[in-house]
Amino acid sequence: MVDSRLSFMSTDQIGPTKYRTIWISDIHLGTAGCKAPSLLDFLKHTEADTIYLVGDIIDGWRLKKKFFWPQTHNDVIQKILRKARKGTRVVYVPGNHDEAARQFVDMKFGDIEILDEAIHETVDGKRLWVVHGDKFDGIMQHARWVAHIGDFAYTTLLIVNNYLNAVRRLFKLPYWSLSQFLKHKVKGAVSFISTYEKVMVTQTKRKGCDGVVCGHIHKAEIRDIDGILYANDGDWVESLSALVEHDDGRLEIIYWDHLVDSLADDEDLPETALAS
């Protein structure tokens, strides 16, 4: 069962919202573009039996070039570790930006399982393949230098996006993602996303699964493609989104971007979310 509607939650609700499963990816801790304060708020207001960290949690690519690690990034790690200690099953599936963690596959870090990929069974019996997705990105596999150039351009775009939204807040305008806008308008980007989705669906069929949950391309999506459920949980640098499974098996994308504006008055914001 799928619910593809936008979902917004109130920060003044009593107690956290409980889900059966939460999937989050592409947090990119260690970069100025990471919206750690928003993610912390999301983690504070949600609980789950299982949390999947679907890759690119820590951005090793950027940290190798320039060390950036504000307190809020450390707080995210501590919050996840605390949930694991309190009984939440936390599964970490590394991606390309945190590929160094793949050497620890099938091991445990504290109470966190590290897997190359996982199979999740929903409450209504559907088998979902959980994988970051970079291994099925042709550019990543055959032209990594292009991927690194693209990463630099993307990081620059995110910095511009942060300043743009700082100006928008002065005029009481809501958060707006420049990079997401370009992804929808640039023909090459649209073609890449479509190709990626089709490849992931093909691989899911080969796995004998009913659906796939992935990340990598920073585009939250949940839909049926050729009889296969394709779900992308988005990211925490642009869309601020997560995929959740309700107790009845219903899947839904949660968008947390409405909280960005409420963080504008936070005295730490210029140091974290707007850092360049």
DOKOLVEX-806621 format. One record per residue (C-alpha): residue in one letter; x, y, z. Coordinates in Angstrom, 1 decimal, m for minus. Each point is the difference from the previous one (the first is absolute). Layout:
REM DOKOLVEX-806621
residu:A c1:X c2:Y c3:Z
...
REM end
This chain:
REM DOKOLVEX-806621
residu:M c1:0.0 c2:0.0 c3:0.0
residu:V c1:1.5 c2:3.3 c3:m1.0
residu:D c1:m0.8 c2:3.6 c3:1.0
residu:S c1:1.9 c2:2.4 c3:m2.3
residu:R c1:m1.6 c2:3.1 c3:1.5
residu:L c1:2.2 c2:2.7 c3:1.6
residu:S c1:m0.1 c2:m0.4 c3:3.7
residu:F c1:0.8 c2:2.7 c3:2.5
residu:M c1:0.3 c2:m0.4 c3:3.7
residu:S c1:m0.4 c2:2.5 c3:2.9
residu:T c1:2.9 c2:0.6 c3:2.3
residu:D c1:m2.5 c2:0.8 c3:2.8
residu:Q c1:m1.6 c2:m3.5 c3:m0.1
residu:I c1:0.1 c2:m2.0 c3:3.3
residu:G c1:2.7 c2:m2.6 c3:m0.1
residu:P c1:1.7 c2:m1.5 c3:m3.1
residu:T c1:m1.9 c2:m1.6 c3:m2.9
residu:K c1:0.6 c2:m3.8 c3:m0.1
residu:Y c1:0.7 c2:m1.8 c3:m3.2
residu:R c1:0.8 c2:m3.6 c3:m0.7
residu:T c1:2.9 c2:1.0 c3:m2.3
residu:I c1:1.9 c2:3.1 c3:m1.0
residu:W c1:2.4 c2:0.3 c3:m2.9
residu:I c1:2.3 c2:3.0 c3:m0.3
residu:S c1:3.0 c2:0.6 c3:m2.2
residu:D c1:2.3 c2:2.6 c3:m1.6
residu:I c1:0.5 c2:2.0 c3:3.2
residu:H c1:3.5 c2:1.0 c3:m1.0
residu:L c1:1.3 c2:0.7 c3:3.5
residu:G c1:3.3 c2:1.9 c3:m0.3
residu:T c1:m1.2 c2:2.5 c3:m2.6
residu:A c1:m1.5 c2:3.5 c3:0.3
residu:G c1:m3.0 c2:m1.1 c3:m2.0
residu:C c1:m1.2 c2:m2.5 c3:2.6
residu:K c1:m3.1 c2:1.1 c3:1.8
residu:A c1:0.9 c2:m1.7 c3:3.3
residu:P c1:m2.3 c2:2.2 c3:2.2
residu:S c1:m3.0 c2:m1.1 c3:m2.0
residu:L c1:1.0 c2:m3.6 c3:0.1
residu:L c1:0.5 c2:0.2 c3:3.8
residu:D c1:m3.5 c2:1.4 c3:0.3
residu:F c1:m1.3 c2:m2.8 c3:m2.2
residu:L c1:1.7 c2:m2.7 c3:2.1
residu:K c1:m1.3 c2:1.7 c3:3.2
residu:H c1:m3.6 c2:m0.2 c3:m1.2
residu:T c1:0.1 c2:m3.5 c3:m1.4
residu:E c1:0.5 c2:m3.5 c3:1.3
residu:A c1:0.2 c2:m3.3 c3:m2.0
residu:D c1:0.6 c2:m3.7 c3:0.6
residu:T c1:2.6 c2:0.1 c3:m2.8
residu:I c1:2.0 c2:2.8 c3:m1.6
residu:Y c1:1.9 c2:m0.5 c3:m3.2
residu:L c1:2.8 c2:2.4 c3:m0.8
residu:V c1:0.2 c2:m0.4 c3:m3.7
residu:G c1:3.4 c2:1.4 c3:m0.9
residu:D c1:1.9 c2:3.3 c3:m0.2
residu:I c1:m0.5 c2:0.6 c3:3.7
residu:I c1:3.5 c2:1.5 c3:0.4
residu:D c1:1.5 c2:1.7 c3:m3.0
residu:G c1:3.6 c2:m1.4 c3:m0.1
residu:W c1:0.6 c2:1.6 c3:m3.4
residu:R c1:m0.4 c2:3.5 c3:1.4
residu:L c1:1.7 c2:m0.7 c3:3.3
residu:K c1:3.1 c2:m1.1 c3:m1.8
residu:K c1:0.2 c2:3.4 c3:m1.7
residu:K c1:m1.1 c2:2.2 c3:2.9
residu:F c1:m0.8 c2:m0.9 c3:3.6
residu:F c1:m3.4 c2:1.3 c3:1.1
residu:W c1:m1.7 c2:m1.5 c3:3.0
residu:P c1:m2.2 c2:2.4 c3:2.1
residu:Q c1:m1.6 c2:m1.2 c3:3.2
residu:T c1:m3.4 c2:m0.7 c3:m1.6
residu:H c1:1.6 c2:m2.6 c3:m2.2
residu:N c1:1.4 c2:m1.7 c3:3.0
residu:D c1:m3.4 c2:0.2 c3:1.6
residu:V c1:m1.6 c2:m1.9 c3:m2.9
residu:I c1:2.4 c2:m2.9 c3:0.5
residu:Q c1:m0.6 c2:0.0 c3:3.7
residu:K c1:m3.8 c2:0.1 c3:m0.4
residu:I c1:0.1 c2:m3.0 c3:m2.4
residu:L c1:2.3 c2:m2.0 c3:2.4
residu:R c1:m2.3 c2:0.8 c3:2.9
residu:K c1:m3.0 c2:m1.3 c3:m1.9
residu:A c1:1.9 c2:m3.2 c3:m0.8
residu:R c1:1.0 c2:m0.4 c3:3.7
residu:K c1:m3.7 c2:0.4 c3:1.0
residu:G c1:m1.1 c2:m2.9 c3:m2.2
residu:T c1:m0.6 c2:1.4 c3:m3.5
residu:R c1:1.5 c2:m2.3 c3:m2.6
residu:V c1:2.3 c2:2.2 c3:m2.1
residu:V c1:1.4 c2:m1.3 c3:m3.3
residu:Y c1:2.7 c2:2.0 c3:m1.8
residu:V c1:0.3 c2:m0.6 c3:m3.8
residu:P c1:3.0 c2:2.1 c3:m1.2
residu:G c1:0.0 c2:2.0 c3:m3.2
residu:N c1:2.7 c2:1.5 c3:m2.2
residu:H c1:0.8 c2:3.0 c3:2.2
residu:D c1:0.5 c2:m2.2 c3:3.0
residu:E c1:1.3 c2:m3.0 c3:m1.9
residu:A c1:2.9 c2:m0.4 c3:2.5
residu:A c1:m2.6 c2:m1.6 c3:2.3
residu:R c1:m0.5 c2:m2.9 c3:m2.5
residu:Q c1:3.1 c2:m1.6 c3:1.3
residu:F c1:m2.0 c2:m0.7 c3:3.2
residu:V c1:m3.0 c2:m1.6 c3:m1.7
residu:D c1:m1.6 c2:m2.8 c3:2.1
residu:M c1:1.5 c2:1.4 c3:3.1
residu:K c1:m1.5 c2:2.1 c3:2.8
residu:F c1:1.0 c2:3.5 c3:1.1
residu:G c1:m1.4 c2:0.3 c3:3.5
residu:D c1:m3.6 c2:m1.1 c3:m0.4
residu:I c1:m0.1 c2:0.9 c3:m3.7
residu:E c1:0.1 c2:m2.7 c3:m2.7
residu:I c1:2.0 c2:0.7 c3:m3.1
residu:L c1:m1.2 c2:m1.7 c3:m3.2
residu:D c1:0.8 c2:0.4 c3:m3.7
residu:E c1:m3.8 c2:m0.4 c3:m0.7
residu:A c1:m3.0 c2:m1.2 c3:1.9
residu:I c1:m3.4 c2:m1.6 c3:m0.5
residu:H c1:m2.8 c2:1.5 c3:1.9
residu:E c1:m3.4 c2:m1.7 c3:0.4
residu:T c1:m2.9 c2:2.3 c3:0.5
residu:V c1:m2.8 c2:m0.9 c3:2.4
residu:D c1:m2.2 c2:m1.1 c3:m3.0
residu:G c1:2.7 c2:m2.3 c3:m1.3
residu:K c1:1.7 c2:2.0 c3:m2.7
residu:R c1:3.7 c2:m0.5 c3:m0.4
residu:L c1:1.9 c2:3.2 c3:m0.6
residu:W c1:3.6 c2:0.1 c3:m1.1
residu:V c1:1.9 c2:2.8 c3:1.9
residu:V c1:3.1 c2:1.3 c3:m1.7
residu:H c1:1.6 c2:3.4 c3:m0.5
residu:G c1:0.1 c2:m0.3 c3:m3.8
residu:D c1:3.4 c2:1.4 c3:m1.0
residu:K c1:1.1 c2:m3.4 c3:m1.3
residu:F c1:m2.6 c2:0.2 c3:m2.7
residu:D c1:0.9 c2:3.6 c3:m1.0
residu:G c1:1.9 c2:m0.3 c3:m3.3
residu:I c1:2.0 c2:3.2 c3:0.7
residu:M c1:1.1 c2:m1.3 c3:3.4
residu:Q c1:1.1 c2:m3.3 c3:m1.5
residu:H c1:1.7 c2:1.1 c3:m3.2
residu:A c1:1.0 c2:3.7 c3:0.4
residu:R c1:0.6 c2:0.7 c3:3.6
residu:W c1:2.0 c2:3.2 c3:m0.9
residu:V c1:m3.2 c2:1.4 c3:m1.5
residu:A c1:m1.9 c2:m0.8 c3:3.2
residu:H c1:2.6 c2:1.9 c3:2.1
residu:I c1:m0.2 c2:3.0 c3:m2.3
residu:G c1:m3.8 c2:m0.2 c3:0.3
residu:D c1:0.3 c2:m0.2 c3:3.8
residu:F c1:2.1 c2:3.2 c3:0.0
residu:A c1:m2.6 c2:1.8 c3:m2.2
residu:Y c1:m2.9 c2:m1.3 c3:2.1
residu:T c1:1.7 c2:1.1 c3:3.3
residu:T c1:0.5 c2:3.5 c3:m1.5
residu:L c1:m3.7 c2:0.1 c3:m1.0
residu:L c1:m1.0 c2:m0.9 c3:3.5
residu:I c1:2.0 c2:2.9 c3:1.4
residu:V c1:m1.7 c2:2.3 c3:m2.4
residu:N c1:m3.3 c2:m1.5 c3:1.0
residu:N c1:0.7 c2:0.7 c3:3.7
residu:Y c1:0.7 c2:3.7 c3:m0.6
residu:L c1:m3.1 c2:0.2 c3:m2.3
residu:N c1:m2.2 c2:m1.3 c3:2.7
residu:A c1:1.5 c2:2.3 c3:2.6
residu:V c1:m1.1 c2:2.9 c3:m2.2
residu:R c1:m3.5 c2:m1.7 c3:m0.5
residu:R c1:m0.4 c2:m0.2 c3:3.8
residu:L c1:0.5 c2:3.8 c3:0.3
residu:F c1:m3.1 c2:0.3 c3:m2.2
residu:K c1:m1.9 c2:m2.6 c3:2.0
residu:L c1:0.1 c2:m2.4 c3:m3.0
residu:P c1:0.0 c2:m3.8 c3:0.5
residu:Y c1:3.0 c2:m2.2 c3:m0.6
residu:W c1:0.6 c2:m0.7 c3:m3.7
residu:S c1:2.6 c2:m2.4 c3:m1.5
residu:L c1:1.9 c2:1.4 c3:m3.0
residu:S c1:1.6 c2:m3.4 c3:m0.7
residu:Q c1:m3.3 c2:m1.8 c3:0.1
residu:F c1:m1.5 c2:2.5 c3:m2.4
residu:L c1:2.9 c2:m0.5 c3:m2.4
residu:K c1:m0.3 c2:m3.8 c3:0.2
residu:H c1:m3.6 c2:0.3 c3:m1.2
residu:K c1:0.8 c2:2.5 c3:m2.8
residu:V c1:3.3 c2:m1.2 c3:m1.4
residu:K c1:m0.6 c2:m2.7 c3:m2.6
residu:G c1:3.2 c2:m1.9 c3:0.7
residu:A c1:m0.9 c2:m0.2 c3:3.7
residu:V c1:m3.5 c2:m1.2 c3:m0.7
residu:S c1:1.3 c2:m2.7 c3:m2.4
residu:F c1:2.6 c2:m1.1 c3:2.6
residu:I c1:m2.6 c2:m0.4 c3:2.7
residu:S c1:m2.3 c2:m1.9 c3:m2.2
residu:T c1:2.8 c2:m2.4 c3:m1.1
residu:Y c1:1.1 c2:m0.5 c3:3.6
residu:E c1:m3.6 c2:m0.9 c3:1.0
residu:K c1:m0.4 c2:m2.5 c3:m2.8
residu:V c1:3.4 c2:m1.7 c3:0.8
residu:M c1:m1.0 c2:m0.3 c3:3.7
residu:V c1:m3.3 c2:m1.6 c3:m0.9
residu:T c1:1.7 c2:m2.5 c3:m2.4
residu:Q c1:2.4 c2:m1.0 c3:2.8
residu:T c1:m2.8 c2:m0.3 c3:2.4
residu:K c1:m1.8 c2:m2.5 c3:m2.3
residu:R c1:3.3 c2:m2.0 c3:m0.1
residu:K c1:0.1 c2:m0.1 c3:3.7
residu:G c1:m3.5 c2:m1.4 c3:0.1
residu:C c1:m1.3 c2:2.9 c3:2.2
residu:D c1:m3.2 c2:1.9 c3:m0.1
residu:G c1:1.6 c2:3.4 c3:0.3
residu:V c1:3.2 c2:2.0 c3:0.6
residu:V c1:0.9 c2:2.7 c3:2.4
residu:C c1:3.0 c2:2.0 c3:m1.0
residu:G c1:1.6 c2:3.5 c3:0.2
residu:H c1:3.0 c2:1.4 c3:m1.9
residu:I c1:m1.7 c2:2.4 c3:m2.4
residu:H c1:m1.6 c2:2.4 c3:2.6
residu:K c1:m3.5 c2:m0.3 c3:m1.5
residu:A c1:m2.7 c2:m1.3 c3:2.4
residu:E c1:m2.4 c2:m2.2 c3:m1.9
residu:I c1:m2.5 c2:m2.8 c3:0.5
residu:R c1:m1.8 c2:m1.6 c3:m2.9
residu:D c1:m0.7 c2:m3.2 c3:m1.9
residu:I c1:2.3 c2:m0.7 c3:m3.0
residu:D c1:m0.9 c2:m3.0 c3:m2.1
residu:G c1:m1.6 c2:m1.7 c3:3.0
residu:I c1:2.9 c2:0.7 c3:2.3
residu:L c1:m0.1 c2:2.5 c3:2.9
residu:Y c1:2.7 c2:2.6 c3:m0.4
residu:A c1:0.7 c2:2.1 c3:3.1
residu:N c1:2.7 c2:2.5 c3:0.4
residu:D c1:0.3 c2:1.6 c3:3.5
residu:G c1:1.5 c2:3.2 c3:m1.2
residu:D c1:2.7 c2:1.9 c3:1.9
residu:W c1:0.8 c2:2.4 c3:2.8
residu:V c1:1.7 c2:2.7 c3:m2.0
residu:E c1:m2.9 c2:1.0 c3:m2.3
residu:S c1:m3.4 c2:m1.8 c3:0.5
residu:L c1:0.4 c2:m0.8 c3:3.7
residu:S c1:m1.9 c2:m3.2 c3:m0.4
residu:A c1:m0.4 c2:m3.5 c3:1.3
residu:L c1:m2.0 c2:m3.1 c3:m1.0
residu:V c1:m2.1 c2:m1.6 c3:2.8
residu:E c1:m2.0 c2:m3.1 c3:0.4
residu:H c1:m3.1 c2:0.2 c3:2.1
residu:D c1:m1.2 c2:m2.8 c3:2.2
residu:D c1:m2.6 c2:m1.0 c3:m2.7
residu:G c1:2.8 c2:m0.3 c3:m2.6
residu:R c1:m0.8 c2:3.3 c3:m1.7
residu:L c1:3.1 c2:1.7 c3:m1.4
residu:E c1:0.3 c2:3.8 c3:0.0
residu:I c1:2.5 c2:2.7 c3:m0.7
residu:I c1:0.4 c2:2.5 c3:2.8
residu:Y c1:1.2 c2:3.5 c3:m0.9
residu:W c1:1.6 c2:2.0 c3:2.9
residu:D c1:0.8 c2:3.1 c3:m2.0
residu:H c1:m2.7 c2:2.1 c3:1.7
residu:L c1:2.3 c2:0.0 c3:3.0
residu:V c1:2.8 c2:1.8 c3:m1.8
residu:D c1:m1.8 c2:3.4 c3:0.4
residu:S c1:m0.5 c2:m0.6 c3:3.7
residu:L c1:3.7 c2:m0.6 c3:0.4
residu:A c1:0.8 c2:3.4 c3:m1.6
residu:D c1:m0.1 c2:1.7 c3:3.4
residu:D c1:2.4 c2:m2.6 c3:1.5
residu:E c1:3.2 c2:1.8 c3:1.0
residu:D c1:2.1 c2:m2.9 c3:m1.2
residu:L c1:m1.5 c2:0.0 c3:m3.6
residu:P c1:2.7 c2:2.3 c3:m1.6
residu:E c1:2.7 c2:m2.3 c3:1.4
residu:T c1:m1.6 c2:m3.2 c3:m1.1
residu:A c1:m2.6 c2:0.0 c3:m2.8
residu:L c1:1.4 c2:3.1 c3:m1.6
residu:A c1:3.7 c2:m0.7 c3:0.3
residu:S c1:2.0 c2:0.0 c3:m3.1
REM end
